[in-house]
Amino acid sequence: MIYGLCWAWSEKRKLFPWKVVIGATVMQFVFALILFGIPFIRSILFRANDVVDGLQAATRAGTGFVFGYVGDNVAGAELMDGTPPPLFFFQILPIVIVVAALSAMLWHWGILKWITNGFAFIFRRGMGLGGATSLAVSANVFMGMTEAPVLIRPYIKGMTRSELLIMMTAGFATIAGSVLVVYGSFLEGKMANPLAQLLTASIMAAPAAVAVALTMIPETTPATERMKEPDFNYASTMDAFSRGATDGLQIVFNIATMLIAALALLWLVNAGLGALPDVAGAPLSIERILGWIFAPLMYMVGVPMEEAAKSGSLMGVKTVLTEFVAFLQLAEVPPDAMDPRTRMITAHAVCGFANFGSMGILIGGLSIIEPSRRDDFLSLSWRTLVAGTFATCLSAAVVGALPYQLFAGHAG
């Protein structure tokens, strides 16, 4: 059904990419079964939540020193009667800085580069992508939507519109490693193995992004040749550490700014809707309206009809505002208010950057990298938003089609 909607918006309906669509679907199931079905890999993946705990403890060591009791709940509990709720800016967001610094160091040491090249090889061989396009897709799994294109900067000028859409859709269908850990921490205790599932969601969405993009704009020219080693390096480990931390700080400020504006806008809209008469025995709200709009989409990916509106509400908030707000709201849903399987499907569906705010960020970032293609970036922006949304929904549909216990089991 989702690919049918993509085909309806295709520029060349006679060139439906059957092989790519089938290959992407098979690849998604294979990724899920390898990561969660092979006991050895599964046990390692399930330990990812221990990584979250370790990163949180390490971050508290830094924030506690810099901000005092404001940055450390343990110290705050000694001054107050009971443990206070964590302060979002001082205790939760700083983990982005730590992860960004570590990611830069892992890239400099070649570890993250090796993993990225490995996925690029899979996409190049399995889906027939060109070298530059495959690297951009694989890099988006671990890097941000504006950082990944930097790896292929020299090649963007000569890329076809189809290749540009693939690159942009991959950015919208995945989430950066710097915020992946934060979202995992939100869902800790609320969903089984959250970090492992979100990492898998980002990996599974990559082939779906390629298939959706090629369905909308089929490729009619030969793929670009395999590219040389990307010119994206740090001078030393200390250079990687400092630049990564600085980049992380910028991300923190951007997140805080967007959250303040988004939540303020949400409050204002709901205040206005609250003045209207009740509908179906309850006040109108933007969440309810978005739930009605996105309920059919969530039903298509496997959410039961009775929970489709609730799940659709989160999908709508993610699209209209930001995935950050959607994950915050998902974490606030009580365990008895949403079926665990529905929660899992919803988490996979909202695991991407496809929202209105990200459109401006992506277009601005890409226009700086390659100004000559700005008109193409603008013309493809709405397709990218829809394609990125559909790609994450396809990943959600795949996990919904597999046994829930496969993802919810615990490591031995």
C-alpha positions in Angstrom: 0.0 0.0 0.0 2.8 2.4 0.9 4.7 1.7 -2.3 1.4 2.2 -4.2 1.1 5.7 -2.7 4.7 6.4 -3.7 4.0 5.1 -7.2 1.0 7.4 -7.5 3.4 10.4 -7.0 6.1 9.0 -9.3 7.5 11.1 -12.1 7.7 7.9 -14.4 5.0 5.5 -13.4 6.0 3.1 -16.2 9.4 2.5 -14.6 8.4 1.0 -11.3 11.6 -0.4 -9.6 10.4 -3.9 -8.8 13.8 -5.3 -8.2 14.8 -2.5 -5.8 11.5 -2.7 -3.9 11.7 -6.4 -3.4 15.4 -6.2 -2.6 14.8 -3.5 0.0 12.0 -5.4 1.6 14.2 -8.6 1.8 17.1 -6.5 3.1 14.9 -5.1 5.9 13.8 -8.5 7.1 17.3 -9.8 6.8 18.7 -7.0 8.9 16.0 -7.5 11.6 16.5 -11.3 11.7 20.3 -11.0 11.8 20.4 -8.4 14.5 17.7 -10.0 16.7 17.6 -13.6 15.5 21.2 -14.7 15.8 21.8 -15.3 19.6 25.4 -13.9 19.6 24.6 -10.7 17.8 21.3 -10.4 19.7 23.0 -10.6 23.1 25.5 -7.9 22.1 22.7 -5.7 20.8 20.7 -6.1 23.9 23.7 -4.8 25.9 23.3 -1.5 24.2 21.1 -0.3 27.1 24.1 -0.8 29.4 25.9 1.6 27.1 23.2 4.2 27.7 23.6 3.7 31.5 27.3 4.1 31.1 27.1 7.2 29.0 24.5 8.8 31.4 26.8 8.1 34.3 29.8 9.6 32.4 27.8 12.6 31.4 26.6 13.2 35.0 30.3 13.2 36.1 30.9 16.1 33.7 27.6 18.0 34.3 27.9 17.5 38.1 31.3 19.2 38.1 30.3 22.0 35.8 26.8 22.8 37.0 27.0 21.4 40.6 23.8 19.9 42.0 21.9 21.3 39.0 23.7 18.9 36.8 23.5 15.8 39.1 20.3 14.4 40.6 22.3 12.5 43.2 23.7 15.7 44.6 20.3 17.4 44.3 18.7 14.7 46.3 21.1 15.4 49.2 19.9 19.0 49.2 16.2 18.3 48.7 13.7 16.0 50.3 13.7 13.2 47.8 15.2 13.0 44.3 14.1 15.9 42.1 13.1 15.3 38.5 16.0 15.7 36.1 16.6 19.1 34.6 16.3 18.6 30.8 18.9 21.1 29.6 21.5 20.4 32.3 21.2 16.7 32.8 19.7 15.1 29.7 20.8 17.1 26.7 24.5 17.1 27.6 24.8 13.4 26.7 24.6 14.7 23.0 27.9 16.4 23.6 29.5 13.3 24.9 28.2 11.1 22.1 29.2 13.6 19.5 32.8 13.8 20.8 33.0 10.0 21.0 31.6 9.6 17.5 34.2 12.0 16.1 37.0 10.0 17.8 35.6 6.7 16.5 35.6 8.2 13.0 39.2 9.4 13.3 40.3 6.0 14.6 38.7 4.4 11.5 36.1 2.3 13.4 33.0 4.2 12.4 34.5 4.7 8.9 34.9 0.9 8.5 31.3 0.2 9.6 30.0 2.9 7.3 32.0 1.6 4.3 30.7 -1.9 5.1 27.0 -0.8 4.9 27.9 1.2 1.7 29.2 -2.0 0.1 26.0 -3.8 1.0 23.8 -1.1 -0.6 26.1 -0.9 -3.6 26.0 -4.6 -4.3 22.4 -5.3 -3.1 20.6 -2.3 -4.6 22.8 -1.2 -7.5 23.6 2.2 -6.1 26.6 4.3 -7.2 29.5 4.7 -4.8 28.7 8.2 -3.7 25.0 7.5 -3.1 25.6 4.3 -1.2 28.1 6.0 1.1 25.7 8.8 1.8 22.9 6.4 2.6 25.1 4.3 5.0 26.6 7.4 6.6 23.1 8.7 7.4 22.6 5.7 9.6 25.2 6.9 12.1 25.7 10.6 11.2 23.3 13.6 10.9 21.4 14.5 7.8 23.6 17.5 7.1 26.9 15.8 8.2 26.6 12.7 6.0 26.5 14.7 2.6 29.8 16.3 3.5 31.5 12.9 2.9 30.4 13.1 -0.8 30.7 16.9 -1.3 32.7 16.6 -4.6 30.1 14.3 -6.1 26.8 16.1 -5.3 27.1 18.6 -8.2 27.0 15.7 -10.8 24.3 13.6 -9.0 21.0 13.0 -10.8 17.7 14.1 -9.2 17.0 10.5 -8.3 20.3 10.2 -6.5 19.7 13.5 -4.7 16.3 12.3 -3.5 17.9 9.1 -2.2 20.5 11.0 -0.3 17.9 13.4 1.2 15.4 10.7 2.0 18.0 8.7 3.8 18.7 11.7 6.0 15.0 12.0 6.8 14.4 8.3 7.4 17.2 7.9 10.0 18.4 9.6 13.1 21.9 10.7 14.1 23.9 8.7 16.7 24.2 11.8 18.8 20.5 11.9 19.6 19.9 8.2 19.2 21.2 7.6 22.7 19.0 10.4 24.1 15.8 8.9 22.6 16.9 5.5 23.9 17.2 7.0 27.4 13.7 8.4 27.2 12.2 5.0 26.5 14.3 3.1 29.0 11.9 1.2 31.3 9.0 2.0 29.0 9.9 -0.3 26.1 11.9 -3.5 25.7 15.5 -2.8 24.6 14.9 0.7 23.4 18.4 1.7 22.2 18.8 -1.7 20.3 15.4 -1.2 18.6 16.1 2.4 17.6 19.5 1.5 16.2 17.9 -1.3 14.2 15.1 1.0 13.1 17.7 3.5 11.6 19.5 0.6 9.9 16.3 -0.9 8.4 15.0 2.5 7.2 18.1 3.0 5.0 17.1 0.4 2.2 13.5 1.5 2.5 14.6 5.1 1.9 16.3 4.0 -1.3 13.3 2.0 -2.6 10.8 4.8 -1.8 13.0 7.4 -3.5 13.5 5.3 -6.6 9.8 4.6 -6.8 9.0 8.4 -6.7 11.8 9.3 -9.2 13.1 6.2 -11.0 16.7 6.3 -12.1 17.3 6.3 -15.9 21.0 6.9 -16.1 23.9 4.6 -15.0 25.0 4.7 -11.4 28.0 6.9 -10.5 31.3 5.1 -10.3 32.7 4.0 -7.0 34.1 7.0 -5.2 37.5 7.5 -3.7 38.1 7.7 0.1 36.1 10.6 1.5 38.0 13.7 2.4 36.6 14.0 5.9 39.3 13.6 8.5 40.6 15.1 11.7 44.2 16.1 12.3 44.5 14.1 15.6 42.5 12.4 18.3 42.4 15.7 20.3 41.2 17.5 17.2 38.4 15.0 16.7 37.5 15.2 20.4 37.3 19.0 20.5 35.5 19.4 17.2 33.1 16.7 18.1 32.3 18.2 21.4 31.8 21.7 19.8 29.5 20.2 17.2 27.6 18.5 20.0 27.2 21.7 21.9 25.7 23.3 18.7 23.3 20.4 18.4 22.2 20.9 22.1 21.5 24.6 21.5 19.5 23.8 18.4 17.5 21.1 20.1 16.7 23.4 23.1 15.7 26.2 20.8 13.4 24.0 18.7 11.8 22.4 21.8 11.0 25.8 23.4 9.5 27.0 20.1 7.7 23.8 19.3 6.2 23.2 22.8 5.1 26.9 23.0 3.4 26.6 19.6 1.7 23.4 20.7 0.4 25.0 23.9 -0.9 28.1 22.0 -2.7 25.9 19.4 -4.2 23.7 22.0 -5.3 26.8 24.0 -7.1 28.1 20.9 -8.7 24.7 20.1 -9.8 24.3 23.8 -12.1 27.3 23.4 -14.1 25.4 20.8 -16.9 23.0 21.7 -16.0 19.5 22.7 -15.9 16.8 20.1 -16.9 13.3 21.0 -17.0 14.2 24.6 -13.5 15.6 24.8 -11.8 19.0 24.1 -10.1 19.4 20.8 -6.3 19.4 20.7 -3.7 19.3 18.0 -2.8 15.8 19.1 -6.3 14.5 18.6 -6.6 16.1 15.2 -3.2 14.7 14.0 -4.3 11.3 15.4 -7.3 11.2 13.2 -5.2 12.3 10.2 -2.4 9.8 10.7 -4.5 6.9 12.1 -5.0 5.2 8.6 -1.3 5.3 8.0 -0.5 3.6 11.4 -3.3 1.1 10.8 -1.6 0.2 7.5 1.7 -0.6 9.2 0.1 -2.9 11.8 -1.3 -0.9 14.6 -4.7 -2.2 15.8 -7.6 0.0 14.9 -8.4 0.8 18.5 -4.9 2.3 19.0 -4.4 3.8 15.6 -5.5 7.3 16.6 -3.2 7.3 19.6 -0.2 6.1 17.6 -1.2 8.4 14.7 -1.1 11.3 17.1 2.5 10.7 17.9 3.3 10.3 14.2 1.6 13.6 13.5 3.4 15.4 16.3 6.7 14.0 14.9 5.9 15.3 11.4 4.5 18.7 12.3 6.8 19.5 15.2 9.8 17.2 15.8 10.6 13.6 16.6 12.1 14.9 19.9 8.6 15.9 21.1 7.1 12.7 19.8 9.6 10.6 21.7 9.0 12.6 24.9 5.2 12.1 24.5 5.7 8.4 23.8 7.7 8.0 27.0 4.9 9.7 28.9 2.3 7.1 27.7 1.6 4.8 30.7 2.4 1.1 30.2 -1.3 0.2 30.5 -2.4 2.8 28.0 -0.7 1.3 25.0 0.0 -2.3 24.0 3.7 -3.1 24.0 3.6 -4.2 20.4 1.9 -0.9 19.4 4.5 1.0 21.3 7.3 -0.8 19.5 5.8 -0.1 16.1 5.2 3.5 16.9 8.8 4.0 18.1 10.1 2.6 14.8 7.7 4.8 12.8 8.7 8.1 14.5 12.5 7.2 14.4 13.5 9.7 11.7 14.1 13.3 11.0 11.1 13.7 8.5 9.4 16.9 9.8 8.8 20.4 8.7 11.5 21.9 10.8 14.1 19.5 9.4 13.2 20.6 5.8 14.7 24.0 6.4 17.7 22.6 8.2 18.4 20.1 5.4 17.9 22.5 2.5 20.1 25.1 4.3 22.9 22.6 5.0 22.9 21.1 1.5 22.8 24.6 -0.1 26.0 25.5 1.7 27.7 22.2 0.7 26.7 22.6 -3.0 25.0 26.0 -3.8 24.6 25.1 -7.5 21.9 22.5 -6.7 19.8 24.6 -4.4 16.9 24.7 -6.8 16.9 20.9 -7.0 17.0 20.7 -3.2 14.0 23.0 -2.9 12.0 21.2 -5.6 12.6 17.8 -3.9 11.9 18.9 -0.3 8.2 17.9 -0.2 8.9 14.6 -1.8 11.7 14.1 0.7 9.4 14.7 3.6 6.8 12.2 2.4 9.4 9.7 1.3 11.2 9.8 4.7 7.9 9.4 6.5 7.0 6.4 4.4 10.5 4.8 4.8 10.2 4.8 8.6 6.7 3.4 8.3 8.0 0.5 6.2 10.4 -0.3 8.9 7.6 -0.2 11.4 5.6 -2.5 9.2 8.5 -5.0 9.1 8.9 -5.3 12.8 5.1 -5.5 13.2 5.1 -8.5 10.9 7.7 -10.3 12.9 7.0 -12.0 16.3 7.1 -9.4 19.1 9.1 -11.7 21.4 12.0 -11.5 18.8 12.5 -7.8 19.8 11.3 -8.0 23.4 13.4 -10.9 24.6 16.2 -10.3 27.1 19.8 -11.1 26.7 21.0 -14.1 28.6 
